[in-house]
């Protein structure tokens, strides 16, 4: 079985502060034809180590769709855009360029989580695959004065990775230092809510232009970067702030992951740790579902301890 959509997937979460000189459209993957002997050697080798083959790399987007239906809460727009983008890219016999998606939204809304789910579905070894490359801007690109050095290093890493496997995935996480893009999404959703528009009826068009303009004009992110000039970004994906109903689903899932069927009191205790805003309506969780796992762990332990004592 031959790969369709053999160019890589790039995911940028929020705004990219340190940008490789993004000539990805010119990054054709140079794969020389293997002779018969090398194919036999590769076939034997791939029984023991991960290879760039269909045995280790999947295109089962239907599976990802099913997982997102069960595990991603309150992000119908992101869900639709990501599934359609991946399906279109991976089923194309000759995609013109690498697929590049830029995820934007408040913390705890599922941006990093969904990138891990994509890796889990695409690669047999999930986010432990050697073809999955994860960069954290605050850790990997911390110094502004070294930006040119970072560009060269990142460019080299990407080229070398693509020469080894054209179906590589690159994720750049938490690389924005400014929250304006996230607050713009929240304010836009509040405006739509004030106009009587229900969350489930919002569309990508309600947010995409807002995100792209903000990403390009704010300092940091893509400000004056080569990415803009190259028109590399294919999809700007909004992750909307979560409401109480979504946070409750996150809490329930966290309890179930620990083998606990939560009572209403346990859910309410979990909610007590969540801050909602902005005033005066206080509709959205300011940090989404971020760090709820730790709160749930503490609640579960406290309940077990109470039962033992009694």
C-alpha positions as CSV (number, residue, x, y, z in Angstrom):
1,X,0.0,0.0,0.0
2,X,1.4,3.4,-1.0
3,X,1.1,6.4,1.2
4,X,-1.3,9.1,0.1
5,X,-0.6,12.6,1.4
6,X,3.1,11.9,1.8
7,X,4.0,15.4,2.9
8,X,4.3,16.1,6.7
9,X,1.9,17.7,9.1
10,X,2.8,20.8,11.1
11,X,0.8,22.0,14.0
12,X,1.4,25.4,15.6
13,X,-0.3,25.9,19.0
14,X,-1.1,29.5,19.6
15,X,1.5,31.9,18.1
16,X,4.9,30.8,16.8
17,X,7.6,33.1,18.4
18,X,10.6,31.4,16.8
19,X,9.8,30.5,13.3
20,X,11.9,28.4,11.0
21,X,12.4,30.0,7.6
22,X,9.3,28.3,6.5
23,X,9.9,27.3,2.9
24,X,8.0,24.1,3.6
25,X,6.3,24.3,0.3
26,X,9.7,23.8,-1.3
27,X,10.5,20.9,1.0
28,X,9.9,18.1,-1.4
29,X,11.0,14.9,0.3
30,X,13.9,13.4,-1.6
31,X,13.3,9.7,-1.6
32,X,15.7,7.8,-3.9
33,X,14.6,4.5,-5.2
34,X,15.7,1.6,-3.2
35,X,17.2,-1.4,-4.9
36,X,16.1,-4.9,-4.3
37,X,18.7,-5.7,-1.7
38,X,18.0,-2.6,0.4
39,X,14.3,-3.4,0.4
40,X,15.0,-6.8,1.8
41,X,17.2,-5.4,4.4
42,X,14.6,-2.8,5.3
43,X,11.9,-5.4,5.5
44,X,13.9,-7.4,8.0
45,X,14.9,-4.4,10.0
46,X,11.3,-3.1,10.3
47,X,10.4,-6.3,12.2
48,X,12.4,-4.9,15.1
49,X,12.4,-1.1,14.8
50,X,9.9,1.6,13.8
51,X,10.0,2.3,10.1
52,X,8.4,4.8,7.8
53,X,5.9,2.2,6.5
54,X,2.1,1.6,6.7
55,X,2.8,-1.0,9.4
56,X,3.8,1.9,11.7
57,X,2.0,4.9,10.2
58,X,-1.8,5.0,9.7
59,X,-4.2,7.2,7.9
60,X,-7.3,6.2,9.9
61,X,-9.0,9.5,10.3
62,X,-12.3,7.9,11.0
63,X,-10.7,6.5,14.2
64,X,-9.6,9.9,15.2
65,X,-13.0,11.3,14.5
66,X,-14.6,8.7,16.9
67,X,-12.0,9.5,19.6
68,X,-12.7,13.3,19.3
69,X,-16.4,12.7,19.6
70,X,-15.8,11.0,22.9
71,X,-12.9,12.9,24.4
72,X,-13.0,16.5,23.1
73,X,-15.6,18.7,24.8
74,X,-17.0,22.0,23.5
75,X,-14.8,22.3,20.4
76,X,-17.1,21.5,17.5
77,X,-15.4,24.0,15.1
78,X,-11.9,22.7,15.9
79,X,-13.2,19.1,15.5
80,X,-14.7,19.7,12.1
81,X,-11.8,21.7,10.7
82,X,-9.1,19.3,11.9
83,X,-10.8,16.2,10.7
84,X,-11.5,17.7,7.3
85,X,-8.0,19.1,6.9
86,X,-6.3,15.8,7.8
87,X,-8.6,13.7,5.7
88,X,-8.1,16.0,2.6
89,X,-4.3,15.9,3.1
90,X,-3.8,12.3,3.9
91,X,-6.0,11.0,1.1
92,X,-4.5,13.2,-1.6
93,X,-2.1,11.3,-3.9
94,X,-0.1,14.4,-4.5
95,X,-0.5,17.2,-1.9
96,X,1.1,20.5,-3.0
97,X,2.7,21.2,0.3
98,X,2.9,20.1,4.0
99,X,-0.3,20.5,5.9
100,X,0.1,23.3,8.5
101,X,-2.6,24.1,11.1
102,X,-2.3,26.8,13.7
103,X,-4.3,26.2,16.9
104,X,-5.5,29.3,18.9
105,X,-7.4,29.6,22.2
106,X,-7.3,29.9,25.9
107,X,-5.4,27.4,28.1
108,X,-7.0,24.1,28.9
109,X,-9.2,23.9,25.9
110,X,-7.6,20.9,24.2
111,X,-4.9,22.3,21.9
112,X,-2.0,20.2,23.1
113,X,-4.3,17.3,23.9
114,X,-5.7,17.0,20.4
115,X,-2.2,17.1,18.9
116,X,-1.3,14.1,21.1
117,X,-4.5,12.3,19.9
118,X,-3.5,12.9,16.3
119,X,-0.1,11.3,17.0
120,X,-1.8,8.4,18.8
121,X,-3.9,7.6,15.7
122,X,-1.3,8.3,13.0
123,X,1.6,6.4,14.6
124,X,1.7,2.9,16.1
125,X,4.0,4.3,18.8
126,X,1.9,7.4,19.4
127,X,3.6,10.5,20.7
128,X,6.6,8.2,21.4
129,X,7.2,7.7,17.7
130,X,10.5,8.9,16.3
131,X,8.5,10.5,13.5
132,X,6.6,12.7,16.0
133,X,8.5,15.9,16.9
134,X,7.4,18.1,19.8
135,X,8.9,21.5,20.5
136,X,8.0,23.7,23.5
137,X,8.7,27.3,22.8
138,X,9.4,28.3,26.4
139,X,11.9,25.5,26.9
140,X,13.4,25.0,23.4
141,X,13.4,28.6,22.2
142,X,13.8,30.7,25.3
143,X,16.2,33.5,24.3
144,X,15.2,36.2,21.8
145,X,18.8,37.0,21.0
146,X,19.3,33.5,19.7
147,X,16.4,33.6,17.3
148,X,18.6,33.2,14.2
149,X,20.4,30.2,15.8
150,X,17.1,28.6,16.6
151,X,15.9,29.1,13.0
152,X,19.0,27.3,11.6
153,X,18.8,24.4,14.1
154,X,15.1,23.9,13.6
155,X,15.4,24.1,9.8
156,X,18.1,21.4,10.0
157,X,16.0,19.2,12.3
158,X,13.0,19.4,10.0
159,X,15.0,18.7,6.8
160,X,16.8,15.7,8.4
161,X,13.5,14.3,9.8
162,X,11.7,14.5,6.4
163,X,14.6,12.8,4.6
164,X,14.1,9.9,7.1
165,X,10.3,9.9,6.8
166,X,8.1,12.1,4.8
167,X,5.1,11.3,7.1
168,X,6.6,13.1,10.0
169,X,4.6,15.4,12.3
170,X,5.9,18.5,14.0
171,X,4.2,20.3,16.9
172,X,5.2,23.7,18.3
173,X,3.6,24.2,21.6
174,X,3.1,27.1,24.0
175,X,5.3,29.4,22.0
176,X,3.3,32.6,22.3
177,X,4.2,35.0,25.1
178,X,1.2,37.2,24.7
179,X,-2.4,36.2,25.5
180,X,-4.2,38.7,23.1
181,X,-5.2,36.1,20.6
182,X,-6.9,34.0,23.2
183,X,-8.7,36.9,24.7
184,X,-9.9,38.0,21.3
185,X,-11.6,34.6,20.8
186,X,-13.3,34.9,24.2
187,X,-14.5,38.4,23.5
188,X,-15.8,37.4,20.1
189,X,-17.7,34.5,21.5
190,X,-19.1,36.8,24.2
191,X,-20.3,39.2,21.5
192,X,-22.0,36.4,19.6
193,X,-23.6,35.2,22.8
194,X,-24.9,38.7,23.5
195,X,-26.4,38.8,20.0
196,X,-28.3,35.6,20.8
197,X,-26.2,33.3,18.8
198,X,-25.8,29.8,20.4
199,X,-22.4,28.3,20.8
200,X,-23.2,25.2,18.7
201,X,-24.2,27.4,15.7
202,X,-20.9,29.3,15.6
203,X,-18.7,28.7,12.5
204,X,-15.1,28.9,11.6
205,X,-15.8,32.1,9.7
206,X,-16.8,33.8,13.0
207,X,-13.2,33.5,14.2
208,X,-10.7,32.6,11.5
209,X,-10.1,36.2,10.2
210,X,-9.8,37.5,13.7
211,X,-7.1,34.9,14.5
212,X,-5.1,35.3,11.4
213,X,-4.9,39.1,11.7
214,X,-4.1,39.0,15.4
215,X,-1.4,36.3,14.8
216,X,0.3,38.5,12.2
217,X,0.1,41.9,13.8
218,X,0.9,41.1,17.5
219,X,4.6,41.2,18.5
220,X,5.9,37.7,19.0
221,X,4.0,35.0,17.2
222,X,4.3,35.4,13.4
223,X,5.1,39.1,13.6
224,X,7.3,39.9,10.6
225,X,8.2,36.3,10.2
226,X,9.0,34.4,7.0
227,X,5.9,32.2,7.7
228,X,3.5,35.0,6.7
229,X,5.3,35.8,3.4
230,X,5.3,32.1,2.5
231,X,1.6,31.7,3.3
232,X,2.4,28.5,5.0
233,X,-0.6,28.3,7.4
234,X,-3.5,26.4,5.8
235,X,-6.0,26.5,8.7
236,X,-6.4,28.8,11.7
237,X,-8.2,26.7,14.2
238,X,-10.1,28.4,17.0
239,X,-10.4,26.6,20.4
240,X,-13.3,28.3,22.2
241,X,-13.3,28.9,26.0
242,X,-15.1,26.2,27.9
243,X,-18.3,26.6,29.9
244,X,-19.3,24.9,33.1
245,X,-21.1,22.1,31.2
246,X,-17.8,21.2,29.4
247,X,-15.7,21.4,32.6
248,X,-18.1,19.0,34.2
249,X,-17.5,16.5,31.4
250,X,-13.7,16.9,31.9
251,X,-14.1,16.2,35.6
252,X,-16.3,13.2,35.0
253,X,-13.8,11.8,32.5
254,X,-10.9,12.4,35.0
255,X,-12.8,10.5,37.7
256,X,-13.6,7.6,35.4
257,X,-10.0,7.4,34.3
258,X,-9.2,6.6,37.9
259,X,-12.0,4.0,38.1
260,X,-14.3,6.2,40.2
261,X,-17.9,7.0,39.3
262,X,-18.2,10.5,40.7
263,X,-21.1,11.7,42.8
264,X,-22.6,15.2,42.3
265,X,-20.8,16.4,45.4
266,X,-17.4,15.2,43.9
267,X,-18.2,17.1,40.7
268,X,-19.2,20.2,42.6
269,X,-16.0,20.0,44.6
270,X,-14.0,19.8,41.4
271,X,-15.9,22.8,40.0
272,X,-15.0,24.8,43.2
273,X,-11.4,25.0,42.0
274,X,-12.4,26.5,38.6
275,X,-12.4,30.2,38.1
276,X,-14.9,31.6,35.6
277,X,-14.8,34.9,33.8
278,X,-14.7,37.5,32.4
279,X,-17.0,39.6,34.5
280,X,-19.8,40.4,34.8
281,X,-21.1,37.3,33.1
282,X,-18.4,34.8,34.2
283,X,-19.4,32.2,31.7
284,X,-16.1,30.7,30.7
285,X,-13.5,28.8,32.7
286,X,-10.3,31.0,32.6
287,X,-8.0,27.9,32.4
288,X,-10.4,25.5,30.8
289,X,-9.8,21.9,32.0
290,X,-6.1,22.5,32.7
291,X,-4.8,20.8,35.9
292,X,-8.2,19.3,36.7
293,X,-6.5,15.8,36.8
294,X,-4.5,16.9,39.8
295,X,-7.6,18.2,41.6
296,X,-9.5,15.0,40.9
297,X,-6.6,12.9,42.2
298,X,-6.7,14.8,45.5
299,X,-10.5,14.5,45.8
300,X,-10.3,10.7,45.1
301,X,-7.6,10.3,47.7
302,X,-9.5,12.4,50.3
303,X,-12.7,10.3,49.8
304,X,-10.8,7.0,50.1
305,X,-9.1,8.3,53.3
306,X,-12.4,9.3,54.8
307,X,-13.9,5.9,54.1
308,X,-10.9,4.1,55.7
309,X,-11.2,6.3,58.8
310,X,-14.8,5.5,59.2
